[in-house]
C-alpha cells in the first residue's frame, strides 16, 4: 500500500497534542497537523527525521500532516487516521493470520445495545456460513524494555471498546481486538499496565470471555507499507 508523496524534515517540537513544528530539508519551518491522540511516548524527540504529506485543500487550516518518524530503527507510523485503511487492505489480501477468508468487509459498523451509548467498531467481516466478526483496531507504537506496548496514555475509550467486544462475543459474534504494531522494533506485545492498570484488567477479562487478541506488525517501506508478521502476546 503506497502513501501519497512525502516530504522529509526534522521535528522541532510537538505541542497542544495535535501540532508539530518541523524543519524541512530546504530550511523552512512549517507547522503540521499531528493526527495522534496518544502521548507518543518513545515515538519522537527533537531532531528526529520525519516525513510529512501535503494537502492542496484550501479549506484546511494546516497544509501539512505528520506521517512517520524515525527513532533510529526505521519508520514509525504515527498517523492514526491511516491505520484502519491499511489493516482493511491487509485483511482483503488475506495477509493477517486468523482473519483470512472473509468475502465482505464493512468499515465503521454500528453496534448499538441498550447498556452502552451508541457505538461503532472499526470493521465488520462477514462470510456465508461463518459467524460475523467485529474487529477493533488500535495503533500501537509505544516501545519500552525491548517490548511493544499499549496504551501510551490512559484510555477510557479503549476500555469501553473491550467491554463492547465482550458483549459481542457473548451474543454470537466473533470479536477481535487487533493491535496494529506500527514500528519495526519489539518481538513481544504487552499491556502497559503501569500506565493504565484498568485497561490491562479489561483485556485479561476480555480474553477470558471470548475476545481474540491479535498483534500484527505494519512494515514500512520507502514509499508505503506492507504486511509484516504476528507479534507474540503476553497478558502478564
C-alpha positions in Angstrom: 0.0 0.0 0.0 1.6 3.3 -1.1 1.5 6.6 0.7 1.0 9.9 -1.1 4.1 11.9 -1.9 6.1 12.5 1.3 8.4 15.4 2.2 11.2 14.9 4.6 12.3 17.1 7.5 13.2 17.1 11.2 10.8 17.5 14.1 11.4 20.5 16.3 8.5 20.1 18.8 5.1 18.6 19.3 2.6 20.6 21.3 -1.1 21.1 22.1 -1.3 17.3 21.2 -2.3 17.9 17.5 0.5 20.3 16.4 4.1 19.7 15.4 6.8 22.2 14.2 9.0 20.7 11.5 12.1 22.0 9.8 12.0 20.9 6.1 15.2 20.0 4.2 15.0 23.3 2.4 15.4 25.1 5.7 11.8 26.3 6.0 9.9 25.6 9.2 6.2 24.6 9.0 3.5 23.6 11.4 1.9 20.3 10.7 -1.2 18.5 11.9 -0.3 15.7 14.2 -3.1 13.1 13.9 -2.4 11.2 17.1 -4.3 11.4 20.4 -1.8 9.5 22.5 1.3 10.7 24.4 3.6 9.5 21.6 6.0 8.4 24.2 9.1 6.7 22.6 7.9 8.0 19.2 9.6 11.4 18.9 12.5 13.5 20.1 13.8 16.8 18.9 15.7 16.5 15.7 14.3 13.1 14.7 13.8 12.6 11.0 10.1 12.8 9.9 8.0 12.6 6.8 5.0 14.8 6.0 2.2 14.7 3.5 0.8 17.8 1.9 -2.8 18.8 1.1 -4.0 21.2 -1.5 -7.4 21.5 0.1 -7.9 25.3 0.6 -10.3 24.7 3.5 -7.7 23.1 5.6 -6.1 25.2 8.3 -2.8 23.3 8.0 -1.3 22.2 4.7 1.0 19.6 6.3 0.3 16.3 8.1 2.9 14.4 10.2 3.0 10.8 8.9 6.1 9.0 10.0 9.0 9.4 12.5 12.3 7.5 12.6 13.8 7.0 16.1 16.8 5.1 14.7 15.4 1.7 13.7 13.1 2.7 10.9 9.8 4.5 10.3 7.1 4.6 12.9 3.6 5.3 11.6 2.0 7.9 13.9 -0.9 9.0 11.7 -3.7 7.0 13.3 -6.1 8.1 10.6 -4.4 5.8 8.1 -4.3 2.6 10.2 -7.8 1.3 9.7 -7.5 1.6 5.9 -4.1 -0.2 6.0 -5.5 -3.0 8.1 -8.5 -3.3 5.8 -6.3 -3.7 2.8 -4.3 -6.4 4.6 -7.4 -8.3 5.6 -8.7 -8.1 2.0 -5.4 -9.5 0.8 -5.7 -12.4 3.4 -2.4 -11.2 4.8 -3.3 -11.3 8.6 -3.3 -14.8 10.0 -6.6 -15.6 11.6 -8.6 -13.1 9.6 -8.4 -14.8 6.2 -11.3 -15.9 4.0 -13.9 -13.2 4.6 -15.6 -12.0 1.4 -17.1 -8.9 2.8 -15.5 -6.1 4.8 -17.5 -3.2 6.2 -15.9 -0.1 7.8 -17.4 1.6 10.9 -20.3 -0.8 11.5 -22.8 0.3 14.2 -23.1 -1.8 17.3 -26.0 -0.4 19.4 -27.0 -2.0 22.7 -29.2 -0.6 25.5 -26.4 -0.8 28.1 -24.0 1.3 26.0 -24.1 4.6 24.3 -24.4 4.5 20.5 -21.2 2.8 19.4 -19.3 1.5 16.4 -16.5 -0.9 15.8 -13.8 -0.4 13.2 -14.6 -3.4 10.9 -17.2 -6.0 10.4 -16.2 -9.1 8.5 -18.8 -11.5 7.0 -18.8 -14.7 5.0 -21.7 -17.2 4.4 -21.8 -20.0 7.0 -19.4 -18.2 9.3 -20.2 -16.0 12.3 -19.8 -12.3 11.7 -16.6 -10.9 13.1 -16.2 -7.5 14.7 -12.6 -6.1 14.7 -11.4 -3.2 16.8 -8.0 -1.7 15.8 -5.5 0.1 17.9 -2.5 1.9 16.5 0.4 0.6 18.7 3.7 2.5 18.9 4.9 2.5 22.5 8.3 0.8 22.7 9.8 0.1 26.2 12.1 -2.6 27.6 12.5 -4.1 24.1 8.7 -4.7 24.0 5.9 -3.1 22.0 3.2 -1.9 24.5 -0.3 -0.4 24.6 -1.6 2.1 25.6 0.8 5.1 25.8 -1.8 7.0 27.9 -4.9 6.1 29.9 -7.8 5.2 27.6 -11.3 5.1 28.9 -12.5 4.8 25.3 -10.2 1.8 24.7 -11.6 0.1 27.8 -15.2 0.7 26.5 -14.3 -1.0 23.2 -13.1 -4.1 25.1 -16.4 -4.1 27.0 -18.3 -3.9 23.7 -16.2 -6.7 22.2 -17.1 -8.9 25.2 -20.7 -8.1 24.7 -20.5 -9.1 21.0 -18.6 -12.3 21.9 -21.3 -13.3 24.3 -24.0 -12.7 21.7 -22.8 -15.0 18.9 -20.3 -12.8 17.1 -16.6 -13.4 16.7 -14.8 -10.5 18.4 -11.2 -9.4 17.8 -9.0 -6.7 19.2 -6.2 -6.1 16.8 -3.1 -4.2 17.9 -1.5 -2.7 14.7 2.2 -2.7 15.6 3.3 0.4 13.7 7.1 0.3 14.2 9.9 -2.2 13.4 11.1 -3.0 16.9 9.8 -5.4 19.5 9.1 -9.1 19.3 6.7 -9.2 22.3 3.4 -7.3 22.9 2.4 -6.4 26.4 -0.1 -4.1 28.0 1.5 -1.1 29.7 -0.3 -1.8 33.0 1.7 0.8 34.9 0.2 3.5 32.5 -3.4 2.0 32.6 -4.0 -0.9 35.0 -7.7 -0.8 34.3 -7.1 -1.4 30.6 -4.9 -4.3 31.5 -7.6 -5.9 33.7 -10.2 -5.3 31.0 -8.0 -7.0 28.3 -7.5 -10.1 30.6 -11.2 -10.2 31.2 -11.9 -9.9 27.5 -9.6 -12.7 26.7 -11.3 -14.9 29.3 -14.7 -14.1 27.8 -14.1 -15.0 24.2 -12.4 -11.9 22.7 -9.5 -12.8 20.5 -6.3 -10.8 20.6 -4.1 -10.2 17.6 -0.9 -8.2 17.4 0.3 -7.7 13.8 3.1 -5.6 12.5 2.8 -3.0 9.8 6.1 -3.0 8.0 7.2 0.3 6.5 8.9 0.6 3.1 10.4 3.6 1.3 7.1 4.5 -0.3 4.4 3.0 1.9 3.7 -0.1 4.0 3.4 -3.9 3.6 2.1 -6.7 5.8 4.5 -7.8 8.5 4.1 -10.6 10.9 2.3 -11.6 14.1 3.9 -10.4 17.3 3.8 -12.7 20.4 1.4 -11.6 23.1 1.8 -11.6 26.8 -1.0 -10.8 29.2 1.2 -10.9 32.4 
